[in-house]
Amino acid sequence: MEELYEERLRSAEPSAASLGRGVDHKEVELRHRNVGDGGARAAVFGISDGLVTNVSLVLGVVGAQTLGVGVVKLAGLAGLLGGAFSMAAGEYVSMKAQGELLERELEIERSEIALYPEGEWRELVSIYRNRGIGAELAEKLADHVMADPQRALEAHAREELGIDPDSLGSPLRAAMASFFTFSIGALIPLLPFFFLRKSLAAVVAIVASALAALVVGGVLGLFTGRSRSWSALRQLFICAVAGAATFAIGSLVGVSGIG
């Protein structure tokens, strides 16, 4: 069967050669990001959530002019810890539930391959035929795949369920990444209040948060493959709107609603 795969690969080579260069498989693979593991996703979006959440909270408290810097620090720390634990728990539960669901589907598929190999073979043939492979080659490919139960499970998982059995993600890794990156993002607008007086700290926090928003947006653009400049400006806009809204509410409400 290896000869069949090599023959199909050779048949695709002229199109690449016509472009004046060969195809480097490793180079092509590097263009793809591993999105199956939740750790990278949780880390990238965790810092964004932390930044937006705490810049809103801190500026909302700053808006209430009668509240001292101690209250700002307390609210910021509470927002940091509460948000980080909430994000981590949400990531863990979400990925754990998703992983358990996918493992259940894999177990069902494993049982079907063991109990109904002929039917599963026909499913593979049908899938290959629908992808434009000729009947004879589709049957030979299905024979090759079904000869090994593990290979058959991987093929059915990818073709029928759209998942990679080896890349279900780590709930614990995603939770830890979310916790620490959310904390980093939330610390940016809070940190100045530990070293500067309230009015100056507020200005520094706004500037630092704006710069951080641009950087985070650029990283998000790099991660998603979108325009980094547009992603950076979008992130800045989101932070600005959130911070301005909570500051305005804090200024209007003040401490009149407390007690």
N, C-alpha and C positions, 0 to 999 in steps of 0.2 A: 504493500500500500504506500510505502514511502515514495516509490517511483511515481505513483499517481500524483502525489502532492508536488513532487519536484517538477513533473511535467506541467502542472497548472501554473507553478511559479515561473517556469521558463517561458510559458506562453504570454505572461504579463510583462516580461522584460523589455520587449521592443518599445512599448509606449514610454518607458522611463528612459531608454537609450535615445529615443528621438528627441528628448529634452536636452541631450548633450551631457548627461551625467548618470552615474549608477545610483542604485538605491542602497543606502546604508541602513540596515535593519535597526541597529542600535540607535542611530540618529533619529529614526522615525519614532522609536519607542520613547525617547527622551522628550518628545513633544507632548506626550500624554501625561497628565497629572493623575496621581492615584487618588481618586475620589471615593473609593470604597471604604477606606479607613476613616472613621469619623474624627480622629484626632486632629488632622490638619484643618478640616472644616471648622471644628469647634474652636480651635486656636485662633483662626483668622477672624471668625465672626464674634468670638468672645470678647476680644479687645475692642471691637467696634461697639458692641452692646454696652460694655463697661464704660466707655467714654461718653456715649450719649446719655446713659442712665445717670451717671454721677454729675456730669456738667449740668444737667437739668435740675437735679436735686440741690446741688451746691448753690447754683445761681438763684434758685427759687427761695432758698433760705436767706441768701445775701439780699434779695429783694426786700425782705422784711427788715427795714433799716434799724429797728430797735433791738434786733437780736445780735448778741455778741459773737465774737469769733469762736468761742468755745462751743456754741450751739452749732455753728457751721461745721466744725470739725466732728462733733458728735454725730450730726446728721449724715455727713459724708462717710464716716466710718461705718455707720449702720447700713447705709446704702451699699457700700462696698462689700461688706460681709454678707448681708442679706441677699444681694444680687448674685454674688459669686456662688454661695451655697445653692441658691435657687437654680441658677444656670447649670451647675454641676449635676444636681439631682435630676433636673429635666433631661439633660443629655444622657445620663446613665440609664434612667428609666426608659426613655425613648429608644435608645439603641439596644438595650437589653430586650425589650419587647419585640423590636424588629428582628433581632437575631434569633429569638426563640420561635417567632413565626416562620422565618426562613428555614430554620433547622427542622421544624415540623414538616414544611413542604418538601424538604430534601429527604426526610425519612419516608414520607408517602411515596415519593418518586423512587426511592431505593426499593421499597416493597413492590411497587408495580413492575420494576425491571426484573426482580426475582420471580414474581408470580406470573407476569404476562410478557415475557420477552418478545414474543412474536408481534404483539400489539405495539410495544415500544419501538421495535424495529421499523414497523410500518410508519409510525409517527415521524421517525427520523428521515426515512425515505421521502415522506411527504414534505417535510420541512426543506430538505435539500432540493427537491424538485421545484418547490415554490421560489427558491432562490436562483433558479435558472440552470441548475445542474441537470445533465441528461439522466435518463432513467437508469441506464446501466452503471454509470459512475456513482449515482446516488445510492444504489443498492450495495455497491462494493464499499463505499464509505460507511454506510450503516453497518455492514458486516464487520468491518474493521473496528468500529466504535463499540459495538455490542459484544465483541469478543472479550472485552475486559470490563467487569462490572463497575469498577471505579471510574474508568474512562467513560463508560456509558452514563453514569450518574452525572459527571461533570458536563458532558455534552447536553444531556436533557435539561440540566439546571440552567445552562446558558441559553439554549435554544428555546425552551418552553417557559422557564421562569424568569429569564433575563438576569440571572445572578451568577456570581463566581463563588463557588463553595469555599475557596481559599481566601476570600476577601470580604468576610462578613463584618469586619470592623471590631474594635475593642471598646466596649462600653466604659471600662475603667479609664482607659487612655483618653477617651473623649471627655469624660467628666473632669479628669485632672487638668487637661488642656483648657477646658472651658473655665474652670475655677481660677487658674493662675492668670490666664490672659484677660479675663473679665476684671480681675483685681488690678492688673497693670493699667488697663484702660481707665478704670474708676479712680485710680490714684493720681492720674495726671492733673485733673482740675482741683483735687483736694490738697495736694502736697504744699502749694504755696501758703496755705493758711497756717501751717505749722511753723513758718519762719518769718512771715511778714505780717504787718498790720492789715486789718481787714480790707480797707479800700485798695491798698496796693496789691494785696494778695488776689483780690477779685480781678484786677486788670491783668496780672500775670497769669492767672488761671484761664482767663478768656483767650489770651494770646497763645498760651501753651496748648490749650484745647483745640484752637483753630489749626495750629501747625500739626498737631497730632492727627486731627481729622483728615488733613490733606495727605499725610503719610499713610494712614490706615486706608483711605480711599484708593491711593495709588497701589498699595499692596493687594487690596481686593480686586482691582482691575487686572493686576498681574496674575492673580490666582484664577480669575474667571476668564481671562483672555480678552476682556473688553478694553476700551480706551482708558488708559490710566488717568489721563487728565480729566476726562468726563467723570470717572468714578471718584476721583479726589474732590472735584467741585461738588458732586452730589453729596458726598459724605459731609463736607463742610456746610452745605446748605441744611442738611438734616440736623446737624449739631446746633447750628445757628438758630434755626426755628425752634427747636426744643428748648434751648437755653433762654431765648428771648421770651418765649411763652411762659415758662415757669418764673422767670424774673418778674415779668409783668404781673402775674398772679400773686407772687409774693409781695410785690409793692402795693397792690390793691388791697390784699387781705391783711398784711402786716400781722399783728398779734391780736387783732380784734376777734378772730374766730377761736382764740385759745382761752381755755378756762371757762 
